[in-house]
Amino acid sequence: MSANYDTALGTVVICTALDMEYLAVREHLTGPLDEREERGTLYEIGAFSTDRGRWTIALTQTGAGGLPAGVQVERAIALFHPQIVLFVGVAGGRKDVARGDVVIADHIYDYESGKDTATDYLPRIKTAAPSYRLVERARKVARDGAWHHRIQAITPETAPKAVVKPIAAGGKVVADQDAATERFLQQHCGDAAALEMEGHGFLHGAYVNSAVEALVVRGISDLLSGKTGTADKQWQPAASRHAAAFAFELLARHSAAVPPGSDPGQAKEAYEAARKLEMSLDSTVEDLVEIEQLYRKAAVAGHAGAMARVGLIVEGRLRARLRGKVPGEPSAADVETAMHWYAKSAERGSAFGALYLGRLYEERLAKPAEALKWYEKAAADGNEIARSRLDGLQRRLALGLGALAGRAPFDPDLSERKPMPTNTDHERWINQEWGGSEHRAIAFCLGDLAEACGGTHGEWGTLPENEGVAVLGHFSILMPTRIHLPAVACEYYDHIGEGNLRTFAAELLANRHSADRAKEFAPVWWRQRTENRVSTEEFVYTVELALQDYDSLAALLDSLIENTRAEPAPDAEHREILLGLRMISRRLAGPRERAVPAASGDGKWDFTLVLTPEYMRILVGHAAAYSLGQAEQEAPAGFREFWQRVHDALEAANVTPFR
């Protein structure tokens, strides 16, 4: 059978206590090794390749003692979501073993548990068990004896043996066979082959994560008698290498557990049933139990989409949606569990799993670097929500802005908290432009203003609710019409300045901006309004162009806008034209996706542009100027001909009212 080194077998976390143990494990990893820090703990991440595939290995050093071992393995499981966790290191030999031998624990005694009374000490020995599958695999590897070839550095003269036997763990270093602790062990843990400190805590930390397989592998570095510093210098490194060799041979022969009932057909059926129930208009929070059971059934069977939905349930988002409520703050345990499911979903190729994992890192854990990584993965798979979040977060970081404000959505009736102006002009604006619905005016103004200010995942998203209400209230003083609203919002944000939104909002709350100066924030709009040049209708212009010409038009407009925005417009008329070009450029994106082949043929397509007559005149005027060479004296070959084609197409466009 041919080797398949590129097949991903899963993730393994390996913990060690001592430096030499760590180095012995690291010798088996192939690089480059990546370093990762999580809450102060350092991990090195590498790979271990076998003829069946490749394990990803996360290596960390816990230090001595059962408590830190338990804490660190639990933390590593939450971070890496491994299939297997191993503790690899040295131990003191107690019974039926020699220096250099390897002991794999089939269970570990915590010999220090007990009750100390006034008259006696009553031991209460606790036992922790490793994973059955790993123990069985270890028995086979030990029985075959074919693991010695993995011993790094010096091959021992006498081949060490490997045995699967109990180990005793506690905080004491037992240095003599006549020590009181050894007499206690003879009485209560007589079959323990080795002594160490970390194994019981490590297995307990793994035990609370039932889906993870765990095992402890120890090389014998000393015995109860004859312990010396010189012997330690020789045998501790050797024992570390022997334990590491056995552990990696075990991984070479082992495979991650296959979840029970992992029938793809059944998984898909359970997922589709859950999805149908979730999306039903009649579904309520009472249906959540059945929905969760179905999603979990599909998730356990390996369905990536179901794993992402289970994460949403654990995080509380699905329950909140069914209740029509804002999601509350999940507990730390729920966040870790949700992260586990999102990561599994993302690992299996789900863009939604990657999106939700990125959102968790950004909004719950305040780790933008991790969030960017997962947003980018989801966006690369075509998820537009992830693309929006990626762009917004990147822009906020570039501007030095903070995280999105942890706020509830705006209440539709904002008038109770910060009323909009109620003068006659305002009331006329509400009645004529928005059909008398102030809620509708708020919704439309909020949508366009938020988009102009970077979007809900960009700078606008950094505003707490009270600041957002203040900015929205100030913006409403301008009373934009529905047709002019996007342009007014862009003008308004331009005046505030990118990166200054929160400062401006704070100034509004401190009453540093009077209402009568609001017009200064949108001079083009205010000029149009004063001169009674407000557009009242839009038209659909069906323009026939080659795809290449249309794409060139969009690119050239973008370039023109960028070049002219770098310098202030010389007068009001130029400012108005530049703003119009920006709005036209925004309108060009949609028609590209909706284009259909033109009836005339010749490789041309029909593009439907929804524009005001004023915007259309600006576009036609620019095309005419460029086609005549009035705007570009040193144009490249074909430049004027291109603009002539565009001008002719615009002039010949079919025009219908936009309803």
N, C-alpha and C positions, 0 to 999 in steps of 0.2 A: 504494500500500500504506500502510495506517495505521501510525502510530508506536506502539511498545509500550515505553514508557519504564520500566515496572515489571519487565520480564523481567530476571532476574539473569544477566549474561553471564559472571561469574567475578570473580577477584581479580587485580589487577596490582600488583606492587611496583615503585616508581620510586625509583632512587637518584640522588643528585646529590653533587657534591664541595663546591661553593661556595654561599655564601648567596644570591647573585643567581640561580643556577641553581634553587635550591630555591624561591625566591619566584616565578620564572617558571612553574614547574610548578604551584604551588599556585593560581595565578590561574585555572586551568582546572577546579578542583574545586568542587563544590557542597557546601554544608554542611547542618547544622552539622558542623564538623570535630571528630572525636574524637581526643584525645591518648592515646597508650598508651606505657607504658614497659616494656621487657623487658631485664633484665640491664644496665640503665644506658642503653640505646639508646632514643631517643625516636622515635616514629612519629606522624604525623598521618594520619588515615583519613577519606577523603571519598568522593564519588561523581563519576562522569563519565557523563552520559547521552547516548545516541545515539538515532537513530530505530529502532534494533533492540533496544535494551535499555539496561541500566545496568551499568557496570563499578564494582567497589569498588576504590579506589586507596589503597594504603598508601605514604606518602612518607617517606623518611628521607635524612639527610645523612651521608655516610660520611667526609668529610674527604678530603684529597689522598692519592694513592698507591694502587698496585695491591693491596697486601696488605690494608689496611683495607677496600677495596672488596670483595675476595673474601670476607673474613670476614663483613662485614655482610650481603651478599646471601645467603650461606649461612644465616646466622642468621634473616634475614627469611623465607626459604623455609620453614625449619622451623617458624616461628611462624604464618605466614599461609597456607601451602600454595597459593601463587598458580598460575595457569595461565601467566602471563607476567611476566618481570622486564625492566626497561629501565634503562639508565644514560643520563641526559639531561644535557647540559652543553656547555661550550665546549671548543674545541681551537685549536691554532695551525695555520694553513693552510700547506701545504708545496708543493703541486703542483696546478695547474689549478683553483684555487678562489680566491674573493674573500671579503673580509670580509662577513659576513652570510649566506654560503651555508651549507648544511647537508650534512654528510657522514654517511652511514649505513654502518657498517663491514660489509663482507662477510667480512672476516677481520681479525684484529689481530695484528701482530708484537710479540713481546717482544724488542726489539732489544738488551737488555742481557745476555741469556744468552750465556755463552761460557766458554772455558777460557783462563786466562792462564798461559803457560809461561815458562820462563827466557829464551826467545828470541823469542817471538811471542804475539800474542793471537789465539785461534782462536774466531771467533763461532759460536754454536750457536743460531741464531734459532728461537724457538718460535712457533707460530701457534695462536691460538684462534679457533674459528669460532662465529658466532651460529646461531640457528635458521633452517633453510632456509625454512620457511613465512613467517617474519617478513621475511626478506631479500626474498623474492619479492613480498610485499605492499608492502614499502618501494619496490621498483623500480617497481611500478605507481603508487603515490602520487606518486613523484618524476616519473615519466613523464607523468602527467596534469597535474601542476602545480596541482592544485586544493586546496592546503593553506594558501594565504596568508591566507584569510579567518579563520583561527584565530589569527593573530598578534595578541597583546594590545597595548594601549597604542597606540604610534605605528606606523602602517602605513608601511613603507619606500617611498621614491620609486621605487627600482628593485627590482623583484621578485627576491628571492633565489632561487637555483636549489638543487635538492637532487640529490645524486649518491650512488650506491652504489659505494664504493671502499674499498680497504684503508686501515687506520690503523696507525700505529706508536706503541707505548706504552713508556714508560720513565721513570726517575726524574729525568731531566735536563730543564731548561728550555732549549731551543735558541733563542737570541736573535739569531742572525745566519746568513745563508746561507753564510758562509765558515767557520763553526764546525767543529771537528773531528768532532763528532757528526753534523752534516749531511753531511760528506764520507763518513762511515761509512754513513749511511743511503742515500746515492746509490749506494753500491756493493752493499749487501746488502738494502735495502728500497726500491728505487727507485720502485715504483709506489704507495707510501703517499701519500695525498692530505693527511693531517693528522697532527699529533703531539699526544699527550696522555699522561696518567699512569695512569689507573685501568682502562681498558677490558679489558686482558688479564687482570688479576686478577679483575675482575668476571665475565668470561665463564668463567674457570676455576671460580669459585665456583658458577656456574649449571650448569656441565658435569657436576658430580658429582650433580646432581639431574636425571636424564635426562627426567623427565616435564614439565619446565618449559621454556618457550620463552624465549629471551633475545636482546636486541638492544642495540646501543650507537648513540646518536644524538647528533651533535655539531654545534654551530653554530660557525662560524669567527669568532673574535674578533680575531685578529691574524695577521700573516704573518711570514716569516723576516726580512724587511727592513721598516724603517719603524715599528718597535714603539716607542710612547711611552706615557707615563702618561695623557696627554690622550686619545689614541686608545682606550686601554683603557676609560676611563670612559664613552666613547660606545658602543663596540662590544661590550664584554662583556655588558652588559644586553640589547642588541639581539640578539646571537648566542644568548643564553640563551632569549629569547622565541621566536626562530625555531626552535630545536631543540625546544622544548616544543610549539610549534604543529604541527610535523611529527609528533611522537610521538603527539599526541592525534588528529590526523587519521588516522594509521595505526590507532589503536585504534577509531576510529569505523567503519572499514571492515573490521576484522579480527574473527574469531570464534575462540574457543578450539578447540584441536584436538579432534576427535572420536576417542576411542580405537578402535583397529582391532577389528573383530569385535564391535561393540557392538549385537548383536542381543538385544533383551529376552528373547525366547524361549529362546535359547541360554544367556543369563545365568541365567535362572531354572532351567533344566534342570541346569546345572553346579552351582548353589547347592544345589538339592535333593539331587543325588547326593552332594555333599560332606557335607551335613547328615545324610543317612541313614547314611553311612559313619561319621561322627563319633559319632552317637548309638547305633550298634550296640553291643550288649553284648559282641560279639566283637572290637571294635576295640582295637588296641594302638598303641604308639608307632611301630611299623613302618608303620602305615597313614598316618602323618602326612604323608609325602611326597605321596601321592596326594590326601589331603584338602586340603593346601595348594595343590597344582596346580589342583584344581577350584575352590577358593575364589578363587584369584588370577585364574583365567580369568573367573569371574563378576564379580569386582571390577573388572577392567580393562574389562569390557563395561558397567559402570555400575550393578551391583547393590549397593544400599546395605547390605543385610544381610551380603553377602559381604565388603565392605570392613571392616566391624566384626570379622568373624571373622579376616581376615588380620591385623588389628591384634593380636588375641589371640594369634595364632601368633607374630608377631614379638616380642611382649612376653614370650613364654615360658609363658603361662598355659595354653594348650591342650595343649602338650606335657606340662606338669606334671600336668594332670588325667588325661591318658591313662596316665601313669605311676603315678598315685595318689600323687604327691608334692606337697610345698609349692612353689609357684613361687619360683625364685631371683631374685636381683637382676639385671635386664637391664642391658646396657651403655647408655651415654648415646646412642650411635647407634641402638640398638634402641628406646629410648624415643622418640626423635625420629621414627623411621620409624613406630612404632605410632601416635603422635600424628597423623601425616599421614593414616593410614588411618581413624582414628576421626573426625577432622575432616571428611574427605570423606564418610564415612558419615552423620555428623550433618547436614552441609549438604544431603544428599539426603533428609532427613526421618526417618532411623532413630533411634528413641528409645534403642536399645542403643548406637549409636555415640556419642550424647551422654552416656549413662551411663558408658561406658568412658572417654571423654575426661575427664569429671569425676573419675572415680576416679584416672586418671593424674595429673591436676593435684593432687589431694589427697594421694595416697600416694607418688608418685614425685617430684613437683616441689615439694611443700609450698606450694601456692598456693591457699589456701582460697577466695579471692574468685573465681578462675576456676572452681574446682570447683563453687561454688554456682551459677554461671551455667549450667553444663552440666547439673547435676542438676535445676535448675529447668526447663530445656527438656525433659529426658526425662520428668520428673514431669508436666509439662503435657500430654505425649502419652500419659499413662496408665501409665507404668512405675512399679510399686509399689516396686521395689528403689531406684530413684532417689528416690522420695518418702521412703523410710526414711533413705537417706543424707543427703538434704537436711535433713530434720528433725533428725537426729542432729548433723550438722555445725553447723547454726544454733544448736542448744542448747549445744553445746560452746563455740562462739565467744562466746555470751552469758554463759557462766559463766567465761570466761577460761581455758578448758582448752586443752591442746595437741592435736596431731594424734593419730590412732590409733597405738598402739604397733606398731612393725614386728616382729611376733612370729609364731612358728609356732603352729598350733592346739594345744589341750590334748591331751596324750597321754591316751588312755582310762584308763590305769592310773596314776593320780596317787599311789598309795600309796607308790611307791618314793621319791618326792621329798619329799612332805609328807603323811604318813599321816593319815587321819581318825582320830578317837578310836576306840579298840577296846574300850571298856568293855562290860559286859553290856548296858546299855540301848542302846548303839549297835548292837551285834550283833543285838539283838532288833528294833530299828528296820529294819535291813537285811533281816532274814529275813521279818518280817511285812509290811512296807510295800513292799518291792522284790523280793520273791521270792528273797532271798538274793544278789542281784546288786549288788555295790557299784558296778560300772560303770554300771548303770542309775540308781542313786541319784545318782551324780555327774552323769550326763547331764541328768536332770530338774532337779536343783537348779541346775546351771549355767545351763540355759536360762531358768528363771524368774527367777533372781537377776540375770542379765545384762539381761533385759528390764526388770526393775524399776529397774535402775541406768542406764537410758537407752539400752540396746541396744548391740549390737556396733559401731554407727556413732555412738553417743553417748558418755556418760561412761565406761561400762564398757570401751569400745574404747580408752581411753587407758591402761589398765593393762598393763604388761609381764606376761609370763607368770608370773614368780615372785610378783608382787603379786596377780594374779588367783587363783592357787592359794592364797595366804594367806587372802584374803577368803572363798573358797569353803570352805576348811577350817574357818574360824571359824563361818561360817553353818551348816555341817553339825552343829555342836554342838547346835543348836536341834531337830534331828531332826523336821522338819515332815512331816506326812503328804502324800500326793499331792494330796488334795482341798484341804488348807489351804496348800499350798506357795505359790501366788501371793500370798495375803494375808500370809504370813510374810515373803516377800521384800519386799513393799511396806513393811511395818513396819520391817524391818531397814534398808532404804535411808532411810526417813524419819528414823530415829534417827541415822544417819551424817550426813545433810544433803547436799542437792544441792551439787555442786562440791567436796565434801570427800573423795571416794572415795580418791584417791591418797594423801592425807595419812593417812587411816585405815589404808590398806594398809601404809604405811611404819611406822606405829605397831605394827601386828601383827607385822611382820618384826622389829621391835625389842623384841618381847615386852612391850609396854606394856598389853596387854589380857588378863586372865586368863580361862580357859575358864569358870570358875564365874560370871562376870558376863555371859555371853552372853545370858542370859534378859532382861537389861535392854534388849536391842536389839529384843525382840518381846514386850512386856508382855501384849498381848491374847492372843497365842498361848500364852504361858506360863500365863496365868490359865486359859484353856480346858483346857489339858493338865493342870494341877494339879487342877482341879475335875472332871476326867473328862467334859468336854463336847466332846470331839473328834468332829467329823462323820465318819461312816464310809461314807456313801453319798450319791449325788446322784440327782435325779429329772429327768425331762423334763416340763416344764409347758407344755402347749399352750394359749396364751392368745389369745382372739379379740378383736381391737381394730381400730378404724379406723386407717389409716396415719397420719393426722394426730395421733390420740391417742397412738399409739406413739412418734412422733417428739417430741411434747410431753413425754411421760414421760421419755424419754432426756435431753432438754434441761433439764428441771426438776431431775432428779437431779444432773446435772453442775453446775448452778447452786447447788444446795443444798450439794454437796460443797465447792465452791470457797468459799462463804460461811462454812461451818463450819470449814474447815481454816485459815482466817485467824486463828482464835482457838483456844487450847488447850482440849481437851475437859475439862469440869469433873470428870469421874470416870471410873472404869474402864468402867462400863457404856456411857457415851456414846462412849468411844473405840472400844469393840467395835462399836457400831451404825454409827458413821461409817466404820470399816474395812469393815464389811459392805456399806454403800451403795457404797463405791468398787468393791468386787468385783462387785456387781450391775451397776453402770454399765458396767464392762468387758464383762460378758456380754451387754449389750443390743445391741452393734454387730453381731455375727454374725447373729442372727435376722432383723434388718432385711433383710439380703441374701437370706436363704433363705425369706422369707415367701411363702405361697401363699394365694390367695383362699379364704376360709372357705366351707364347704358351706352355711352358713345364708344366705349372700348379704348383702344390706343394705350392700354396700360394705366389709365387714369382711374382715380377713385373719387367718390363723393364724400366730402367732409361737411358735417352740419355744425355751423358755428352759431351760438346764441349770443347776440350782441345788441347793444343799443345802436341806433343810427349814428350817434356821436362817435362811438368807438369804431364803427365801420368806416366813417369818414377819416378818422385818424389813420387807420390801417391802409386805406386806399391812397391817402395823401402821401404816406411814407413810400409805398410801392411806386407811386408815380415819380416822386423825387429821386429815388435811387435808379429807376429805369432810365431817367433822363440825365443821370450823372450829376444832379444838383447837390446831392448829399455826400457823395464820395468821389472826389476828383481823381484819385489814383486807385481805381478799383481793379481787381484781377480780371483776367479774361473770363468772359461768360457771366460776369456779375450783373451787368445791366440787362443782359438777355434773360437771366433768371428772374429779376424783379419785373421785367416786362411780362413774363408768363404769369407771375403772381398777380400783377395789376390787371391783366386781361381776365384772369379767372375771377377775381373779386368783382370786377365790373359786370361780368356775365352771370354772377351768382343768382340763383333762384331765391326769391324772398317770400316768406310767409310769416304771418303774425305768430308770436310765441304765446301759447295759452298756458 
